[in-house]
Amino acid sequence: MKVILVGAAGRMGLQMTKTLEENGETLAAAVDTLGLKEGRPCHRDIFEAEEDADAILDFSSARGTQKLVEFALRRDLPLVIATTGQSEREKDIIAEASKRIPIFFCANMSFGVSLFSSLVERVAKAFPYADVEIVETHHASKADAPSGTALMLANAVIAARGFGRITGGAPRVCRQVGDVGISSLRLGERAGTHEVIFDTGFQLISLRHEAFGRELFARGALNALRFIVDKPAGLYGMNDIRSLRGE
C-alpha cells in the first residue's frame, strides 16, 4: 500500500514513517509545511503531491482539514484523519466528503481507547447521577486542551445518560447534576493518559487508559489504512474495525 502522509515532520509523522516501513508499506509522499527532518524529500503543500498512492493519512492539525479533504476528493483517494480539534463546520465538510470517498475519522487511533470508551458508557448508564471528572495528561507541547479523546469520552458519558454538559477550566461554576468535568495536564513527554472518575457519593469508580508511546497510535492508524483502502464511500471509525473483530 502506497501512502501519502500529511504532517510527516511531526512526532507522530516520524513515528508513522517508521511504522509504515517496518510493516512493508510504502511512503508514497511526505507532506509537511515545515519540511521533513532526516533529509527525506517533502512537499510543503499537499497539492504538490502528485505521486501514485492508495490512501492518505493525516497527522498534521485540524487547521488543514478543509484543504486535506479537497485534495482527497480531487484524487479520489481513501482518507484517514488522525487529527482532533475540528470545528463543527469542518466536521460537516468531512461528513459531506464521505458521500464520495471513504473516510476514517476518529479522535484516537488506539483500539484500546475504543474499548475503554465502551466501558465508560456502561458505567455512565449504571450510575447516571454520579459526579464525573475526566483527567487527561499529555506531553508539554500538545497544542489542544482538552484533548480530542477527553472530549470523546465526555460525550460518550452524556450520550449514555441522555443529559448533561461538559465543563472545565477556570473559573468553573458549581457542579450541577449531569456535568462532566475535564481537567487537562501538560507535562514532560507523556504520550497520553485518560482517567474517568465516577463518584456516586457512596462509592468511587475509576477507569484509566495509558498509552506508553506513540507507536500505539501509529499501529492503530496503520490498521485504519488497511481497513479503509478498499471500502466504498462512507464515514468510518474505530467501532467499524471492532465490529469486524466480533467485539
C-alpha positions in Angstrom: 0.0 0.0 0.0 1.3 3.4 -1.0 0.5 6.2 1.5 0.6 10.0 1.3 1.5 11.1 4.8 0.5 14.6 5.9 2.2 16.0 9.0 5.2 13.9 8.2 7.7 16.1 10.1 5.9 16.0 13.4 6.3 13.5 16.3 3.6 11.2 15.1 4.6 11.7 11.4 8.1 10.5 12.1 6.8 7.5 14.1 4.3 6.7 11.3 7.0 6.7 8.7 8.9 4.2 10.7 5.8 2.0 11.3 4.9 2.0 7.6 8.4 0.9 6.6 8.6 -1.8 9.3 5.3 -3.2 8.2 6.0 -3.5 4.5 4.1 -0.4 3.4 5.4 2.4 1.2 5.6 6.1 1.9 4.5 7.4 -1.4 4.8 11.1 -0.5 5.6 13.1 2.7 3.8 16.4 3.2 4.6 19.0 5.9 4.5 22.8 6.0 7.8 22.8 8.0 9.7 20.4 5.8 10.8 16.9 6.7 13.6 16.1 9.1 16.3 13.5 8.5 16.9 14.6 4.9 13.8 13.0 3.4 12.1 14.7 0.5 8.9 16.5 1.5 6.2 18.6 -0.1 5.2 21.7 1.8 1.8 21.9 0.2 -0.4 18.8 -0.2 -1.4 19.8 -3.7 2.2 19.3 -4.7 1.9 15.6 -4.0 1.3 14.1 -7.4 2.8 10.6 -6.6 0.8 7.5 -7.2 -0.9 6.5 -4.0 -3.6 4.2 -2.5 -4.6 6.3 0.5 -3.9 9.5 2.5 -3.1 9.6 6.3 -3.3 12.9 8.1 -1.3 13.5 11.3 -1.0 17.3 10.9 -3.6 19.6 12.5 -7.2 20.4 12.2 -6.3 23.7 10.6 -5.7 21.9 7.3 -8.8 19.8 7.3 -10.7 21.6 4.5 -7.7 21.6 2.2 -6.9 18.0 3.0 -10.5 16.9 2.1 -10.4 18.9 -1.1 -7.2 17.1 -2.1 -8.6 13.7 -1.3 -11.7 14.4 -3.3 -9.7 15.6 -6.3 -7.5 12.5 -6.2 -10.5 10.2 -5.3 -8.4 8.6 -2.5 -9.4 7.0 0.8 -8.6 9.3 3.7 -7.7 8.6 7.3 -7.9 11.7 9.6 -6.0 11.2 12.8 -6.2 14.8 14.0 -8.5 16.4 16.5 -10.0 19.8 17.2 -12.1 20.2 14.1 -14.9 22.8 14.2 -18.5 21.8 13.6 -18.1 23.3 10.1 -15.1 21.1 9.4 -16.8 18.0 10.7 -19.7 18.8 8.3 -17.1 19.1 5.4 -15.8 15.6 6.4 -19.3 14.1 6.5 -20.2 15.6 3.1 -17.0 14.3 1.5 -17.6 10.8 2.9 -20.5 10.6 0.5 -18.0 10.4 -2.3 -14.9 8.8 -0.8 -14.2 6.5 2.2 -13.1 8.5 5.3 -11.9 7.0 8.6 -12.2 9.7 11.3 -11.6 9.0 14.9 -10.4 11.1 17.9 -8.0 8.4 19.0 -6.3 5.7 16.8 -5.9 3.2 19.7 -8.2 0.2 19.7 -7.8 0.1 23.5 -9.3 3.6 23.8 -12.3 2.5 21.8 -12.9 -0.4 24.2 -12.2 2.0 27.1 -14.9 4.3 25.8 -17.4 1.4 25.8 -16.6 0.7 29.4 -17.1 4.3 30.3 -20.6 4.2 28.6 -21.6 1.2 30.6 -20.7 2.8 33.9 -22.4 6.1 32.9 -25.6 4.1 32.2 -25.4 2.3 35.6 -24.7 5.5 37.6 -26.5 8.3 35.7 -26.4 10.8 38.5 -22.8 10.2 39.6 -20.3 13.1 39.5 -17.9 12.6 36.6 -14.4 14.1 36.2 -12.0 13.3 33.3 -8.4 13.9 34.0 -6.2 13.8 30.9 -2.4 14.2 30.7 -0.3 14.8 27.6 3.2 16.0 26.7 4.0 19.6 27.4 3.9 20.7 23.7 0.5 19.3 22.8 -1.4 22.2 21.3 -5.1 21.4 22.1 -6.7 21.2 25.6 -8.8 19.3 26.4 -7.7 16.5 24.1 -9.9 15.1 21.4 -10.0 11.8 23.3 -11.2 13.6 26.5 -14.0 15.3 24.6 -14.9 11.9 23.0 -15.1 10.3 26.5 -17.2 13.2 27.9 -19.6 13.0 25.0 -19.9 9.2 25.5 -20.9 9.8 29.1 -23.5 12.4 28.1 -24.9 10.2 25.3 -25.2 7.2 27.6 -27.1 9.2 30.2 -29.2 11.2 27.8 -28.4 14.5 29.5 -25.5 16.7 30.8 -22.9 19.2 29.7 -19.1 19.4 29.5 -17.4 21.8 32.0 -13.8 22.5 32.7 -11.1 25.1 33.0 -11.1 28.0 35.4 -13.1 29.6 36.7 -15.6 26.7 36.9 -19.2 27.2 38.0 -20.6 25.0 40.8 -21.1 21.5 39.5 -24.6 20.6 38.5 -26.2 17.2 38.1 -25.1 15.7 34.8 -21.9 17.8 34.5 -18.8 16.1 33.1 -15.7 18.0 34.1 -12.4 17.8 32.2 -9.0 18.6 33.7 -6.1 18.9 31.4 -2.4 18.5 32.4 0.5 19.1 30.1 3.7 17.6 31.4 7.0 16.3 30.1 6.8 13.7 27.3 3.6 11.9 28.3 2.1 10.1 25.3 -1.4 10.2 26.7 -3.2 9.2 29.8 -7.0 9.4 30.4 -8.8 8.7 33.7 -12.6 8.9 34.1 -13.8 9.1 37.7 -17.3 8.4 38.8 -18.3 9.4 42.3 -21.8 8.5 43.5 -21.3 9.9 47.0 -21.2 6.4 48.3 -18.5 4.8 46.1 -16.0 5.8 43.5 -15.2 4.0 40.2 -12.1 5.0 38.3 -11.3 3.8 34.8 -7.9 4.6 33.3 -6.1 4.2 29.9 -2.5 5.0 29.5 -0.5 5.0 26.2 3.1 4.0 26.7 4.3 5.5 23.4 3.4 6.9 20.0 3.8 3.5 18.4 0.4 2.6 19.7 -1.3 5.3 17.7 0.8 4.6 14.6 -0.2 0.9 14.7 -3.8 2.0 15.0 -3.5 4.3 12.1 -1.9 1.5 10.0 -4.9 -0.7 10.9 -7.3 2.1 9.8 -5.4 2.5 6.5 -5.6 -1.3 5.8 -9.3 -1.3 6.7 -10.4 1.6 4.6 -8.3 1.2 1.4 -10.9 -0.9 -0.4 -14.1 0.3 1.3 -16.9 2.1 -0.5 -17.6 5.8 0.2 -18.7 6.4 3.8 -17.7 7.7 7.2 -15.9 5.0 9.3 -14.4 4.9 12.8 -12.9 2.5 15.3 -16.3 0.9 16.0 -16.3 -0.4 12.4 -13.0 -2.2 13.0 -14.3 -3.6 16.3 -17.4 -5.0 14.6 -15.2 -6.9 12.1 -13.4 -8.5 15.0 -16.7 -9.6 16.5 -16.1 -7.4 19.6 
